[in-house]
């Protein structure tokens, strides 16, 4: 197997951690986590989510990075090459294809939501949140999503930004951005939590997030548990090849497991901090935790409107959220672009434009589902909600399941030991094997069966 990728390499181990954390930390942590936690009753959901991160997410992330680094190509070709090297069926490349599909679908709605963030940057800068009450804040959000032209403009700008970076190659450019922005986002979230602790109903927020009420969880049938697992996959960027392709740019010397530990902890911390910043405000203002995808766009402007320096903090918050979304979106497009470059031997620029325009078109369907096409529903969900639900709760866990099976059962132990720099008897390696061979696949299958009511 080769030791470098034709698409470029990270300049250092730090660069990889930054890029992978940039992929993981995004709208999934700050927009999706609070709203899905709110829809599923809080505490018990959060507990199941954290368990899923530790027992399913971490071992699968190690596996996904390992496969990427071993294959050093786009996920489709990596799976094809690895399968043939193990004498396994070439059908394993389907995993890569599923990832491409998931990438298209996720990025199409992701970009629309990132567009909301862009819109809010300008509103915050213009002092648009000052003195806002909950009702006015809601009206602002509803007016935005009811306006297809504004949504289209922001969606177009965001996709343009994503294509620009991917066209230039992710290994350059991305690094600098993430190095400063990630710590800044972290700090600002801390400021928000401190504000929420003083001005919001912190007690209620804390117990909502951390006091598990299993009655609530069970009431939702298996769906709440499936949503917690789906959120873990979504938030860690697992199961669709994003982390795999980032792994393919990682040097052979770097330790995969150490990096994964750092990335998973940071990602989970950011999600929990976001929850701690938002729910105290939700309860202090009598808002509805389960209101859905508008939650942070409805809640936070009220906080910014009341807090001292709120115009500045609000602006900073939405700018940082936009950057977080940007670095995640880049990783969603990258596997598709790498595959186009390999398969069609076209330039990176052309590949980025083709893939980006396809996503952009799908995104138009998503944004229209919020207004003009709002009557068009399947399983009671509009297009945007459907893409969100199906990718996180079905496609990503399914991709993760296949990754675990491949890494645990198909890949020879000599290969995984070599990639993980382990000796056979080593405890951590054995623990990883146990998780990736038995625990993680069994958990994913059980959660699926439970959700469709079979157990
Ligand atoms: N992890 C990203 C987030 O939390 C979203 C993402 C999902 C990115 C899947 C890549 C792959 O926002």
Boltz pocket constraint, residues with backbone or C-beta under 6 A from the ligand:
constraints:
  - pocket:
      binder: B
      contacts: [[A, 23], [A, 24], [A, 25], [A, 26], [A, 27], [A, 28], [A, 29], [A, 106], [A, 233], [A, 234], [A, 235], [A, 236], [A, 237], [A, 238], [A, 240], [A, 242], [A, 324], [A, 328], [A, 329], [A, 331], [A, 332]]
      max_distance: 6.0
